[in-house]
């Protein structure tokens, strides 16, 4: 890698980051989270004016979980184009909340979003006019949604679910008129009385858009679609966190540290077939940054399905050097669209030299923060902040492998982001971006004989299988199919074309609980 175009990253005491590029020098100044709050976080103060996007001078105040949840839900516009969880977690009021309140709020919001179709169907049958309109329409709708979530899906005691939800409307920051308060109270009490009958009239598939449901059924059939949606909408999903362990670290060391936690924050810890570690956390688990061995940089959070693209590239490269006197440490690979860095970390952990490309400066910052915590050698990693289709290797750099996890609809991640399941199938510019990125990597980055992994966290074939077929039709790439036993636990995900199609709810044992993913491995002819 030539010095002229080497993209270096530097962390100094956790305070600053410098990324130098061939023609651009970008710098970021890190500040402590409590300093950054007022500069970069939206202030949340629950008023009817702010919920309806009108200006308010109300200062941020401490808010209880139901207030936080209702404000977050009130900002959702039913078009599936807002990541409600991310918006919630970036709010100042949420950041100021206790860890216990954060956990309850997050669960309340994610469950509401996960079950939104069923909730709205029930409310439509219980209200003469739904959704409510007028000045208080958005906050009333949010209160009804959050109230139904507690009554039907979180087993919250009825009295608490109704009273504390109603109290949000009574709060002086909202000051809803008495008729509105009585209306919400009556609807929630009816839902409580008729809960069994009301739930029977709904289906879990009500929670995904009709267009997406038709697309899934066309691709996988009605029965499989039902299993996929059931798993994506599993209300216990938030209890599980998957970790990837650095290759040189003994997994038993990590398991022991979690099992012997003095605060009993973890219900269970067990290894998955691919080498990931699955944690089932207790309600008091707290921030991941405070979990055992986090600061030591021995593991990172990564869904089990998300590990597959890097495993595929590593296994493919190992096949290439089988019988030759070469080592993975001699190879240079590129991770395109690299943030937040889980796959980059896997490649580094395997000994590869990696150029990590990320178009977003904000996401690049997170990428560098993660790599810094994991203490990988700076000699083995370069971060380029630019669009993947604009990056080119130096003349003296031979790129043996490319990992391309393209921007996509993320429909496979519905268990974490239920909002993606409520969108239609309009992919906008995504298909063209995927095509341009894959063609550029194949034509201009990867050396002859090199290996490219194309991956998406999408359940839509148009973004996945069909893109790879188009790539193959161009004539300079061929499939390097997966073999039985190559990635333990995922044999049933290998399709006849030799790629992996991972569907939530369809694999055995614990692997049924995973994101949807597509992974194809190709070789440049």
C-alpha positions in Angstrom: 0.0 0.0 0.0 1.7 3.2 -1.2 2.1 6.1 1.2 0.6 8.6 -1.2 -2.8 7.1 -1.1 -2.7 5.3 2.2 -5.8 6.2 4.3 -4.6 6.2 7.9 -6.7 6.4 11.0 -5.5 7.6 14.4 -7.0 7.7 17.8 -5.4 9.9 20.5 -6.5 9.2 24.0 -10.1 8.7 22.8 -10.3 12.5 22.1 -9.6 13.0 18.4 -9.7 11.2 15.1 -7.9 12.1 11.9 -8.6 10.4 8.6 -6.3 11.4 5.7 -7.3 10.7 2.1 -5.5 11.2 -1.2 -7.2 14.5 -1.9 -9.1 15.2 1.3 -8.2 15.5 4.9 -11.1 15.1 7.3 -10.9 15.6 11.1 -13.3 14.9 13.8 -13.2 16.1 17.4 -14.6 13.7 19.9 -16.2 15.0 23.1 -17.6 13.2 26.0 -21.2 12.0 25.6 -22.6 14.4 28.2 -20.9 17.3 26.4 -22.2 16.3 23.0 -25.8 16.0 24.1 -26.8 19.6 23.8 -24.9 20.1 20.6 -26.1 17.1 18.6 -29.2 15.6 20.2 -32.8 16.7 19.7 -34.3 17.9 22.9 -37.5 16.0 23.8 -40.1 17.8 25.8 -43.5 16.3 25.5 -45.8 19.0 24.5 -48.7 18.8 22.0 -47.0 21.6 20.1 -43.7 19.7 19.7 -45.3 16.4 18.8 -47.0 18.2 16.0 -43.7 19.7 14.9 -44.4 23.2 16.2 -41.7 25.2 17.9 -41.4 25.1 21.7 -39.1 26.8 24.2 -39.8 24.1 26.8 -36.5 22.9 28.4 -35.7 19.3 28.4 -36.9 17.6 31.6 -36.7 14.2 33.2 -39.4 12.0 31.6 -40.8 8.7 32.7 -40.7 5.7 30.3 -44.2 6.1 29.1 -43.7 9.8 28.3 -40.5 8.9 26.4 -42.3 6.1 24.5 -45.4 8.2 23.6 -43.3 11.0 22.3 -41.2 8.7 20.1 -44.3 6.9 18.7 -46.0 10.3 18.1 -43.2 11.2 15.8 -43.8 8.2 13.6 -45.7 9.0 10.4 -46.9 5.5 9.4 -44.8 5.5 6.2 -42.0 3.4 7.6 -39.3 6.0 6.8 -38.3 6.8 10.4 -36.1 4.6 12.5 -38.1 5.2 15.7 -35.6 3.3 18.0 -32.6 5.2 16.7 -34.4 8.5 17.0 -35.5 7.6 20.6 -32.0 6.6 21.6 -30.5 9.9 20.3 -32.9 12.0 22.3 -31.6 14.0 25.2 -34.4 12.9 27.6 -33.6 9.3 26.9 -29.9 9.8 27.5 -30.7 11.4 30.8 -32.9 8.5 31.9 -31.8 5.7 34.3 -30.6 2.4 32.7 -33.8 0.7 34.0 -36.0 3.3 32.5 -34.1 3.2 29.2 -34.6 -0.6 29.0 -38.3 -0.3 29.7 -38.8 2.5 27.2 -36.9 0.7 24.5 -38.9 -2.4 25.0 -42.1 -0.4 25.0 -41.3 1.4 21.8 -39.9 -1.6 19.9 -42.9 -3.8 20.9 -45.3 -1.1 19.8 -43.5 -0.8 16.4 -43.3 -4.6 16.1 -47.0 -5.1 16.7 -48.2 -1.8 15.1 -50.5 -3.5 12.5 -52.3 -5.6 15.0 -52.6 -2.6 17.4 -54.1 -0.3 14.8 -56.5 -3.0 13.6 -57.7 -3.4 17.2 -58.0 0.3 17.8 -59.9 0.8 14.5 -62.5 -1.7 15.7 -62.8 0.0 19.1 -63.0 3.6 17.9 -65.8 5.2 15.9 -63.0 7.2 14.1 -59.4 6.1 14.0 -56.8 7.5 13.7 -57.9 10.5 15.8 -57.5 13.9 14.2 -57.2 17.5 15.4 -54.7 19.3 17.6 -54.2 16.4 19.9 -54.5 13.7 17.3 -50.9 12.5 17.2 -50.4 12.3 21.0 -53.8 10.6 21.4 -52.9 8.0 18.8 -49.6 7.5 20.4 -51.2 7.1 23.9 -53.6 4.5 22.5 -50.9 2.6 20.8 -48.6 2.5 23.8 -51.5 1.6 26.1 -52.6 -1.4 23.9 -49.0 -2.6 23.8 -48.9 -2.8 27.5 -52.2 -4.5 27.9 -51.9 -7.1 25.1 -48.2 -7.7 24.5 -46.2 -6.8 27.6 -48.5 -8.2 30.4 -48.4 -4.9 32.2 -50.9 -4.9 35.0 -54.1 -3.3 33.7 -54.3 -0.6 36.3 -50.7 0.6 35.6 -51.1 0.3 31.8 -54.2 2.5 31.7 -53.6 5.0 34.6 -49.9 5.8 33.8 -50.7 6.2 30.1 -53.6 8.5 30.9 -51.3 10.5 33.2 -49.2 11.5 30.2 -52.3 13.3 28.8 -52.9 14.9 32.1 -49.4 16.2 32.4 -49.2 20.0 32.2 -46.9 19.7 29.2 -49.7 18.2 27.2 -52.7 19.4 29.2 -55.3 17.5 27.1 -59.0 18.4 27.6 -61.0 16.1 29.8 -63.2 14.7 27.0 -60.0 13.4 25.3 -58.7 11.9 28.5 -62.1 10.2 29.0 -62.1 8.9 25.5 -58.6 7.3 25.8 -59.5 5.9 29.1 -62.7 4.3 27.8 -60.9 2.8 24.7 -58.1 1.3 26.8 -60.5 -0.2 29.3 -62.5 -1.8 26.5 -59.4 -3.3 25.1 -58.6 -4.7 28.5 -62.0 -6.2 28.9 -62.2 -7.7 25.4 -58.5 -8.5 24.9 -58.8 -12.2 23.9 -61.5 -11.7 21.3 -59.8 -8.6 19.9 -56.5 -10.5 19.4 -58.2 -13.4 17.7 -59.3 -11.1 14.9 -55.7 -10.1 14.1 -52.8 -11.9 12.5 -49.1 -11.6 13.0 -48.8 -10.8 9.3 -50.9 -7.6 9.9 -47.6 -6.1 11.2 -45.9 -6.0 7.8 -46.9 -4.0 4.8 -49.2 -5.7 2.3 -46.7 -5.2 -0.5 -43.9 -6.9 1.5 -46.1 -9.7 2.6 -47.0 -10.4 -1.1 -43.3 -10.3 -2.0 -42.4 -12.8 0.7 -45.2 -15.1 -0.1 -44.2 -15.1 -3.8 -40.6 -15.9 -3.0 -41.0 -18.3 -0.1 -44.6 -19.4 0.1 -47.3 -18.7 2.6 -46.2 -21.2 5.3 -42.6 -20.1 5.3 -43.6 -16.4 5.2 -45.7 -17.0 8.4 -42.6 -18.6 10.1 -40.4 -15.7 9.0 -42.7 -13.1 10.3 -43.4 -14.9 13.5 -39.6 -15.0 14.2 -39.0 -11.4 13.1 -41.7 -10.2 15.5 -40.7 -12.4 18.4 -41.3 -10.2 21.4 -38.3 -11.7 23.3 -35.8 -10.7 20.6 -34.5 -7.8 22.7 -33.3 -10.2 25.4 -30.7 -11.7 23.2 -27.3 -10.3 22.1 -24.8 -12.1 19.9 -21.1 -11.5 20.3 -18.1 -12.2 18.0 -14.9 -13.2 19.8 -11.4 -12.3 18.7 -9.9 -15.4 17.1 -6.9 -15.6 19.5 -9.2 -15.4 22.6 -10.3 -18.6 24.3 -14.1 -18.6 24.2 -14.3 -20.2 27.6 -12.6 -17.1 29.1 -15.5 -15.0 27.8 -18.2 -17.5 28.9 -16.7 -17.7 32.4 -16.6 -13.9 32.7 -20.3 -13.7 31.9 -21.4 -16.7 33.9 -19.6 -15.5 37.1 -20.9 -11.9 36.8 -21.4 -10.8 40.4 -24.5 -8.8 39.6 -26.3 -11.7 37.9 -27.0 -9.6 34.8 -27.1 -12.5 32.4 -29.6 -15.4 32.3 -27.6 -17.6 29.9 -24.4 -17.7 27.8 -23.8 -20.3 25.1 -21.8 -20.8 21.9 -23.4 -21.0 18.5 -22.2 -23.4 15.8 -20.5 -20.7 13.8 -18.4 -19.6 16.8 -20.5 -16.7 17.9 -21.5 -16.3 21.6 -25.2 -15.7 22.5 -26.1 -13.8 25.6 -29.5 -13.8 27.1 -29.6 -10.8 29.3 -31.6 -10.1 32.4 -33.5 -6.8 32.8 -30.6 -5.4 34.9 -28.0 -6.1 32.2 -27.3 -2.4 31.7 -25.2 -0.8 29.1 -23.2 -3.1 26.9 -20.2 -0.9 27.5 -20.2 -2.1 31.1 -20.3 -5.8 30.2 -17.4 -8.1 31.1 -14.2 -7.7 29.1 -15.7 -5.0 26.9 -13.0 -2.4 27.7 -10.4 -5.1 27.1 -11.6 -5.3 23.4 -12.0 -9.1 23.4 -15.4 -9.2 21.7 -17.9 -7.1 19.8 -21.7 -7.2 19.2 -22.6 -8.8 15.9 -25.7 -10.8 14.9 -24.8 -14.4 14.0 -26.0 -13.9 10.4 -23.9 -10.8 10.0 -20.8 -12.9 10.6 -21.4 -15.0 7.5 -20.0 -12.7 4.8 -16.6 -12.4 6.5 -16.5 -16.1 7.3 -17.3 -16.8 3.6 -14.4 -14.7 2.4 -11.9 -16.1 5.0 -12.9 -19.7 4.1 -12.6 -18.9 0.4 -9.2 -17.5 0.8 -8.1 -20.5 2.9 -9.2 -22.7 0.1 -7.1 -20.7 -2.3 -3.9 -21.2 -0.3 -4.5 -24.8 0.5 -1.3 -26.6 -0.4 0.6 -23.4 -1.1 3.2 -21.8 1.2 1.1 -18.8 1.8 -0.7 -17.3 4.8 -3.8 -15.1 5.2 -1.5 -12.4 6.7 0.0 -11.9 3.2 -3.3 -10.9 1.7 -4.9 -7.5 1.3 -8.7 -7.4 1.3 -11.3 -4.6 1.0 -14.4 -4.2 3.2 -16.7 -2.0 1.2 -19.5 -0.2 3.2 -17.6 -1.2 6.3 -19.3 0.6 9.2 -19.9 -0.2 12.0 -17.0 -2.5 11.7 -18.0 -6.0 12.8 -17.0 -7.6 9.5 -13.8 -5.6 9.3 -12.9 -6.8 12.8 -13.5 -10.4 11.7 -11.1 -10.0 8.8 -8.5 -8.3 11.0 -8.9 -11.0 13.6 -8.1 -13.6 10.9 -4.8 -11.8 10.2 -5.7 -10.1 6.9 -4.7 -6.6 6.0 -7.9 -4.6 5.4 -8.9 -1.4 3.7 -12.3 -0.4 5.2 -14.3 1.9 2.9 -17.2 3.9 4.3 -19.0 6.8 2.6 -20.5 8.4 5.7 -18.1 10.5 7.9 -20.5 9.9 10.8 -20.5 6.1 10.4 -16.7 6.2 9.7 -16.3 7.8 13.1 -18.1 5.0 14.7 -16.1 2.5 12.7 -12.8 4.0 14.0 -14.1 4.1 17.6 -14.9 0.4 17.4 -11.6 -0.6 15.9 -9.8 1.5 18.5 -11.5 -0.3 21.4 -10.7 -3.7 19.9 -7.0 -2.7 19.7 -6.2 -3.9 16.2 -2.8 -3.0 14.8 -2.8 0.2 12.8 -0.4 -1.4 10.4 -3.1 -3.8 9.3 -6.0 -1.4 8.8 -6.7 1.6 6.7 -10.0 3.5 6.7 -11.1 5.4 3.5 -13.9 7.9 3.8 -15.4 7.9 0.3 -18.0 6.3 -1.8 -17.1 2.7 -2.6 -17.6 3.2 -6.3 -15.0 6.0 -6.2 -12.2 4.1 -4.4 -9.3 2.5 -6.3 -6.3 0.6 -5.0 -2.7 1.8 -5.6 -1.0 0.3 -8.6 1.3 -1.8 -6.3 -1.7 -3.1 -4.2 -3.1 -6.4 -5.1 -6.6 -6.9 -3.7 -7.1 -10.6 -3.1 -10.6 -10.3 -1.6 -13.6 -7.9 -1.5 -16.4 -8.1 1.0 -19.4 -6.1 -0.3 -22.3 -5.9 2.1 -24.3 -3.5 0.0 -26.8 -0.8 1.2 -30.2 -2.5 1.1 -33.8 -2.5 2.5 -32.6 -4.3 5.6 -35.9 -6.3 5.7 -34.0 -9.2 7.3 -33.3 -7.1 10.4 -37.0 -6.6 11.3 -36.6 -8.1 14.8 -34.4 -5.1 15.7 -35.9 -2.5 13.3 -39.6 -3.4 12.9 -40.1 -0.2 10.9 -38.4 -1.7 7.9 -41.3 -4.3 7.7 -43.9 -1.5 7.3 -42.4 -0.1 4.2 -43.5 -0.9 0.7 -41.3 -2.6 -1.9 -40.1 0.7 -3.6 -36.4 0.3 -3.4 -35.7 3.7 -5.0 -32.0 4.1 -6.0 -30.9 1.1 -4.0 -30.9 -1.3 -6.9 -28.8 1.0 -9.0 -26.4 1.6 -6.1 -26.0 -2.1 -5.6 -25.3 -2.7 -9.3 -22.8 0.1 -9.5 -20.9 -1.0 -6.4 -20.7 -4.7 -7.4 -19.6 -3.9 -10.9 -16.9 -1.5 -9.7 -15.6 -4.0 -7.1 -15.5 -6.7 -9.7 -13.9 -4.6 -12.5 -11.7 -2.1 -10.8 -10.8 -3.3 -7.3 -10.5 -7.1 -7.2 -7.5 -8.7 -8.8 -7.8 -11.6 -11.3 -8.3 -14.9 -9.3 -9.5 -12.9 -6.3 -12.7 -13.6 -4.3 -15.6 -11.4 -3.8 -18.5 -11.8 -1.3 -21.7 -10.1 -2.1 -24.1 -9.8 0.8 -27.3 -8.2 1.9 -29.4 -8.2 5.1 -32.5 -8.2 2.8 -35.1 -10.8 2.3 -36.0 -9.5 -1.1 -34.6 -11.5 -4.0 -34.4 -8.4 -6.2 -31.6 -7.0 -4.1 -29.8 -10.3 -3.6 -30.1 -13.3 -5.9 -31.1 -11.3 -8.9 -28.2 -8.9 -8.4 -25.7 -11.8 -8.3 -27.2 -13.4 -11.4 -26.8 -10.1 -13.3 -23.2 -9.9 -12.0 -22.5 -13.4 -13.3 -24.0 -12.6 -16.7 -21.3 -10.0 -17.3 -18.8 -12.9 -17.7 -15.8 -11.9 -15.5 -17.1 -13.6 -12.3 -18.0 -17.2 -11.4 -19.7 -18.8 -8.4 -17.5 -20.2 -5.7 -20.2 -22.3 -4.0 -20.5 -23.0 -0.3 -20.0 -26.6 0.7 -21.8 -28.7 3.3 -20.1 -28.4 6.6 -18.2 -25.3 5.6 -20.1 -23.0 8.0 -21.4 -25.1 10.9 -25.1 -24.8 11.5 -25.9 -23.2 8.1 -26.0 -26.3 5.8 -29.8 -25.9 5.4 -29.3 -22.4 4.1 -27.2 -23.4 1.1 -29.3 -23.2 -2.0 -28.8 -25.0 -5.3 -26.9 -22.2 -6.8 -24.3 -22.5 -4.1 -25.2 -19.3 -2.2 -26.6 -18.8 1.3 -30.1 -17.7 1.9 -30.7 -17.4 5.7 -34.3 -17.0 6.7 -35.4 -16.1 10.3 -37.2 -19.0 11.9 -36.1 -21.6 9.4 -32.8 -23.0 10.8 -32.6 -25.5 13.7 -32.3 -24.9 17.4 -30.9 -21.4 18.4 -30.1 -20.4 14.9 -33.8 -19.9 14.1 -33.3 -16.7 16.0 -31.2 -14.7 13.5 -31.4 -11.9 11.0 -32.3 -12.7 7.4 -29.3 -12.6 5.2 -28.1 -13.4 1.7 -24.4 -14.3 1.0 -22.9 -15.2 -2.4 -19.2 -15.9 -3.0 -17.7 -15.4 -6.4 -14.3 -15.6 -8.0 -12.9 -13.3 -10.7 -12.1 -15.2 -13.8 
